[in-house]
């Protein structure tokens, strides 16, 4: 159980390279299940969730080779259709193997992913969509048991634009007979990235990035060599660190087009942002202005940036309102931010933040991935020492974050407990 200790008050300056996107890498690595032969994936971030995905795929029978940020996967030998509880409980996104396994092996037995700190995280839409493609679904002893002799294309309307639901059903439909139309599909860049990889493998997917995705089923797919897109949430997190510390930080290897809502709101808060190709430079403003936020499905303001932006508003001039519309319990970080001196009131899914001149360092506890990032950000500006415990949450989604912040001048270190 490591912890991170930060001495607040440093101004961040310099360059930081953004890693590959966790939420693109997870479904793309899983898509290897849809074909035989060696797939090569580069720019894969070194994260706990990537380790979990490799363990899950090798448990199913895939062969995996890792060389730095390059991962090679051959699923030709996949014969086990079961994803056990002790693997799924570590990473909810394991449910992404459901669609590909039913498409490839005609059956799957996946432990039901439980909820997590931010919400119940049901998968009813994944299951309803698979049934629309002709799969039979049973829930037994905490497992989803799915089977289908032959998946058939169909119209699927998603009540909610679920990201992994869209990805799961896209991967099931690519080998189905006939045409599938996903309506109210998620539009996230990670969905587009997965569709691009599937098309490179020989699929016929149109409309990814819009709310209607059409998939023409094919009989076989072939292995590919692809690179993972940059992580837009890591990018946003570092942009906020520059604004918070009134620093001057240039982010390398990012995709500015994936962060339009975040950039817009950061500019309204007074940060000066210049974009040159794949680089974003953030100069902290003389003062931090209050800005209201409402999290929405892409291209709206991302829920995964809500906790981080709340830290910025905690030290802004004035009063701001943040509404969380995606998850029912994604304000857990507020109790910890209050211990660092933030003035935040909650009413339902709305947080009301009154900016304070300074935060004061304290011992705090991480509860989920993005909440732990917000506690690191708060520690960067809080007076004195902040100690963030349970940072295994952080390691799931940020690659050596303390080293990246230290290279920007932060007084931050990881301590083994
Ligand atoms: C993905 O989760 C991301 N994870 C999350 O990132 C992200 O916060 C979320 O999308 C929203 O953008 C990955 O891509 C691995 P959803 P996902 O299905 O797909 C409800 C992070 O920090 N819902 O789009 O699980 C659900 O409860 C993580 O990197 C149903 O009701 O999210 C939620 O309220 C956290 N039934 C809403 O939809 C379903 O069958 C959106 O969830 C599916 C979802």
Boltz pocket constraint, residues with backbone or C-beta under 6 A from the ligand:
constraints:
  - pocket:
      binder: B
      contacts: [[A, 22], [A, 23], [A, 26], [A, 93], [A, 119], [A, 120], [A, 121], [A, 122], [A, 123], [A, 124], [A, 125], [A, 126], [A, 127], [A, 160], [A, 161], [A, 162], [A, 163], [A, 164], [A, 165], [A, 186], [A, 190], [A, 303], [A, 304], [A, 325], [A, 326], [A, 327], [A, 328], [A, 369], [A, 370], [A, 397]]
      max_distance: 6.0
